[in-house]
């Protein structure tokens, strides 16, 4: 009888051990130190080929987090919606020298993590591993970024999975309401592109499309490599120079076009008909702010009051006091050039009119009632307490540095966060509300049974009806 080869005995991976150690050290970091929070020091280097490096040493635990950020997302898809998303995921299908199985095994065996993908404006590849594995795994990561294999068979399977996911997504309106909202606000501009694409657009993508997209946008002068963790900066700088220094861009530098602006010249309603719906899902709002807007920090406080926490006005009124929904929220969704603001929730179909009316009434309290000092202080304390834990781990800090690179956010926004929160007064809050919260000409997306809510929809603006069964998110 053939005997199976015994598997190596392992109790716990180095990465897991380090993560457990992290839990013990993070207990001392929190709201008690909120007033002293500053972004840890880091070094910024630009290689001769144009690649930007962010290097942040942190020696609390023997972990290293690496994040590659490429300025390539749905805004570059053109008429091939979903191409950036497919390309970003396809990077993980293997390199020219190593198959997907070999790369997965190399990371999994060491308890390391590898992931990636693409969004509206950027694509990322990220890895987290123990310090002792850097010499083995960092070259593999560099290989994935610079020499993707784009195996035809693996790419075909990935595309098929994405198409199936797109077909299933519209079965749950909460999965897609934001895509309709963005399409409504930005129209046919790049910001109106659905990051994941549509069934038709993704089905039509080819291996050649992916390869050409990669060749055009994945270049060193359009990317940054961020490393946070337990390493020596000089040694890491030298290693990255060796691994990425030969990566070259072809052709002139890529331009940064205008990706689109919110279209809100009149109150509009997109009524997306889902004939079998027993609920109505909705988003209401308009123009927001860019990620690097000077008012970004105080607006996080004000949004907390409206719909940014469980005890917000919207959640109190629509869930706690009236029972019209299980949850309601609001958000400034920021982009590099602009952004959107939206309130969102869902309710039983017969309660649609009541829920929409109450959401509008609650939102108008910003102007009819204003924000008193006690409410403001409560929100300020909440935001200050939530802020430091967002940037405790190396992975979180790498994500922040990537966001700062892509959206051109200066470190002053982070270092001055607590001061900017503390300095917010009711008077300043009123000015910010009048400046940044859309009050008139609100834009509304309703997904539900059109026959039952058509009259209600007409109360909130010019109505345009769409069928959820139609491909994509534009009329």
N, C-alpha and C positions, 0 to 999 in steps of 0.2 A: 504494500500500500504506500502510495506517495504521501510523504508528510509535508504539511505546509510549513513554510518558513516562519519561524517565530517572529513576532513583531517586537520592536524595541520597547522596553518598559520605561515609561515616562510618568512621573507623578504630576508635574505641573510645568508649563512652559515658562521660559525666562520672561516673556512678555507678561504672562499672567501674574508671575511673582512680582514683577515691577508694578503692575497695576494695583495689586494688593497693597504694596508699599505706598503707592500714591494715596490711597484712601486714608492711610494713617497720617500722612503729612498734610492733607488738605483740610483736616479738621480744625487746624489753627488759622485757616484763612477764611474770612467770611465778612459778615457785616460789621464785626467789631473793628475791622481794619479798612472799612469802606472809605473813610475820609482820606486815607493815605494811598489809595489805589492809584498807581501809575503803570503805564505800559512798560514792561521790562526793557532794558536796553537791547538794541540789536544793531547789527552792522549791515549796511546796504552796499553792495558791490555791483558794478556793471562790467561784465567781461568784454573783451574786444569785439566779440561777435554780436554784441547788443543784448545778451541775456542778463537779466537782473537777478541778483541773489539777495535774499534776506536771511541773515544768520543770527539766531537768538540762542545763546547758551543758557541752559537751565539744568542744574546738577542735582536737583532734589531726588530724582529717581533715574535709573539707568535706561531711559527710553529716548528714542529719536522719532520725531514726526516730520515727514517730508511731504510737501505739497507743491505740485507743479500747476501753475495757472496759465492758461493760454487764452488770449482775448479772441475767442472764437465761439460763437453761440448761435442761437436761433436768428439773431439779427443779421447774420451773414448767410442765411439759408437761401435767400432769394425765392425763386419759384419752386425750390425743392425742400419744402417744409419737412423738418425732421432729420435733415442730413447731418447737421452738427451733432445731434443727439446720437445718431447711429454711429458716427465716426468716433465720438468720445467713448462710447461703450466698446467699440470694436478694438480700441487700443489694448484692451485687456484680453484679447483673444490670442495673444502670443506675439513674439518678435520674430525677426528673420532667423535668429539663431536658436531660439527656444520655443517649444510649443506651449500652448495654454496649460496643458497638463503639467509640464515641467516647471513652469513658473508658479502655478498654484501649489504644487508640491513643495517647492523651495520656501514659499511663504508659510504654508500651513504647518510644515514640519517644525518650523521655528516659532510657532505661535504668533506669527506676525499677521498683519492685515494689509490688504491691497484693494483699492476701490477706485472708481472714477466715474465720469459722466459729463454731460454738458447741460447748460441751462440757457437762459435768455441771452447772456452776453459773454459767458466764459465757459471753458471746458477745464476739467481738473483731473489729475491723477494723484492719488495720495496713498502713502504707506506709513505704517506705524510698526516699529520693531525695536528689539532690545539693542542697546549700544554694541554689544559684542557681535551682532549680526550685520553691522553696517557694511563691513568690507565685502560681504557676500551679496546682500540684498540691494544696496544702493546702485551697483553696476547693473543689476537686472532692471531696476526702475529706470535708469538712464536708457537702457536698451528699448524698453517698452515705449518711451516717449520719442526717441529718435529713430528707431528702426522697427516700427510695427509691421507685423507680418500680413495682417488682413487676410487670413486664410479664408478661401472662398467658401468652403463647406461650413466653417464656423460662422462666417458672416451671414450666410443664407439662413442658418438656424436662428441667429440673433434677430435678423429682420423679421422672420416668421413670428417669433415671440412678441416682438414689438407690435406687429399688426394685430395679433390676437388681443394684446393688452388694450390697444386703441378701440377695438370692437367692443370690448367688455366695459370700458371706462364709462360710457354714456348710460350704462344701466343704473348708475348711482349719480344723480345730478350733482351731489356735493363734490364729486371727483372732477367735474368739468366746468362748474359755474365760473370759476376764476378765468378759465380760458375764453369763455364767451364774453366775460366782462372786459378782458384785455382787448379782444378783437373789436368789441364795440367802441371802446375808448380810443384806440389807436388806429382802427381801420386797416387799410392795406399797407401801412408803413411797417418797417422791420419790427418795431415793438409789438405789433399786432400778431406776429407769427406765433403759432403754437409750438412750444419747444419740442414736444414729442412728435409733431407732424400730424398728418391725417392718414387714414387707412389708404387712400389712393396714392398720396405722395410717398409714403414710406414703402408701399408695395412696388413702386416704380424705381426705387433707388438701386444702384448697381455697385459692384465692387470698384468699377472705374470711377464712379461719382465719389465714393469714399476716399479713394486714393488721391484724386485731384483736389478734393477739399483739404485733405491733410497737407499736401504739398504746398498749397497756397497759404494756409493760415498757421500751420504749425511750424514756426520759425523762431529763432532765438530772440530777435528784436521785437517779438510779439508775445513774449512769455516771461515768467518769473519762476524761480525755484526757491522755495521757502523751507528752511530747516530749523526746527526748534527742538532743543533737548540737550542731552548729555554728550557733548563733544567739545573739542578744542576748535575755536574759530579759525585760526590760521591753518590747521590741518584740514578742516572741512572745506575751507576756501580752495585750498590746493587740490583736494580730491575732486571737488565739483568742476574746477578748471580743467582737470585731466579728463573727466567723464563727459563734459559738455562743451569744452572749448573748441572742438572741431565741428560742432553743429553750425551750419552756415545757412544764411537766408539767400534766396535767389530773387533778383529783381529789386525794385525800389521799395522803400518802407510803405507799409499799408496805411491808407488814409483812415480817418475816423469820421464817417459821415453823420449827418443828422438822422437819428434812428426813429424819430417821430414824436409828435406832441399830442396830448389829450384833446380830443374833439368834443367840446361841450358848449356849443353856441346856443343850444336850446335843450329843454328837458326832453329826454328820450327814454323809451322803454323797449327793450328787446324781450319779447315774449316767446320763449322757447317751448314749443308744444311737446309734451310727453304724455300721450293719451292715457296711459295706464297709471299715471302718477296719483298717489294718494296724499302727497305733500307738495308744498310749494317751497322751492329753494330760491333765495334772493340775495342780491348784492346791490347796494345803493351808494353812490358817492360821486367822485369826479377827480379833478387834478390833485396830485399830491406833491411830493418833493423829491429831489435827487438825493442820493446817499451822502453826498458831501455838502449838503445844504447847511449853512451856519446855524439854522434853527433845528437841526435834526434832534439834538439831545432834549431840549425843552418840549418838543412835540411828542417825544416818547412819554413824558410825564402826562401831558394833556390827553393823549390817546388812552393811557391807562385808566383815566377817569371815565372816558366815554365807553370804551369796550375792550380794554387791554388786560383785564383781570376778572376773576370770578365775581367780585363785588362791584363791578363797573355799573354805570347807569343802564346800559343796554341789557346786560344780563339780569340785573335786578328787576327791571320792568318786564322784559319779555319772558324770563324764566321764573324767577322767584315770586314776583307779585301777581302775575297773570297766568302763568302756566301755559303760555302759548307755544313754548319751544323748550328744548333741552339745553339750549345754549345760544348766545348771541355775542358777537364780538365786532371789533373794528380794528383797522390796521392801515398804517402808511406803508405801502409796498414800494420800496425805493429801487431805482435803477441808476445808472451812471449819469444819465442826462436829464432825467425827469422822474416821475413816479405817479402813483395813484393813491387815492384814499377810498376806503370802502367800509361800510357796515355790512355784516352778513349774518344770515340765520336761515332757519327753515321752520315750517309750521304745517299743521294739518290743513288739507285743502279748504275745508269750510271756514277756517280761521284766517285765511289769507288777508282779507280786508282789514281785520282787527290787528293783525301783526304788523302789517305795513304802516297803518295809521299810528300805532304805538311807537314803532321805530322812528318815524318822522317826528312825532311829538317829543320823544325823548332826546333826539338829536338836536332839536331846536332849543332845548334848554341851554345850550351853549350861549345863545343870544338872549333868550327871554329871561333866563335866571342868572346865567353867569356861573363862574366857579368861585366859591367862597374860600377863605383862608384855611379853614379846617379841612375841607375836602382836598385842597391843594397840598397841604402838609402831609396828609395821609398818603397821597399818591407819590409824593417826593420820597417819603420814607420807604415805600414799597419798591420804587425803581432803584433807589440806592442799595437796598438790600439784595436785589436781584442781579445787580450789575457785576460785582466781582466774581461770583461763581460761574459766570459765562466764559471767563478767561483764566481758568485755573490750570487746565491741562495743556500739554504741549500741542495736542491736536487742535484744541480750541484756539490757542494763540496762532497756530499756523493758518487756521481758517480766517482769523481776523486779519492777519498780515496779507493774505491773499485778497481779501475784500478791499483792504486799503489800497493795494496795488491796482486792482481792476477798476475801482471807482474813484481813484485819486483822492483818498481820504488822508489828511495829515494826522500825525500822532497827537496833535494838540486836541483834537476832538475827544480822544480817549483820555489823555492826561487831565483835561479840564472838565471831564464828565461830572464829577461830584460838585465842582464849583458852579457849573452851569445849572445843575439841578437846584442847588441851594439858593442861587440868586433869582430863581423864578418867583415872581410875586403875582398876586391877583391882577394887578394892573398890566404887567407884562403878558400874563396869560390871555387877557382880553385882546391885546394887540395881536398876539399870535393866532388866536381864534379867527379874528377878522381877516388876517392875512392869508392863512393857509387852509382853513377848513371850508370846503365848498358849501355854500348855503343855498344858492339859487341854481336853476338849470341842472338839477341833479340827474345823473345817469343811472338807470335801473335795469338790471337783468332779472327776469323771473323765469324759472323753469318749473313747469307744472302742466296741469291739464288746461289747455287754453280755453276750451269751451266754458269752463267753470270760473275762470279768473279774468277773462277778456275785459269785462266792464270795469273791474277793479284796476287793471293795468292802465286803462285809458285815463284814470284820475291823476296819473303821475307823469304824463307827457305823451309825445307823439309815439305811437306804438308801431313796431315792426315785428311781424311774426316769422318764426323760423321753426323747422321741424328738427327735433333732436336726432331723428333717424338719418338726416342728411349728413354726408361726409363733411368733416371739418367744422369750423366755428363761425364762418362768415356767411351772410345771406347769399 
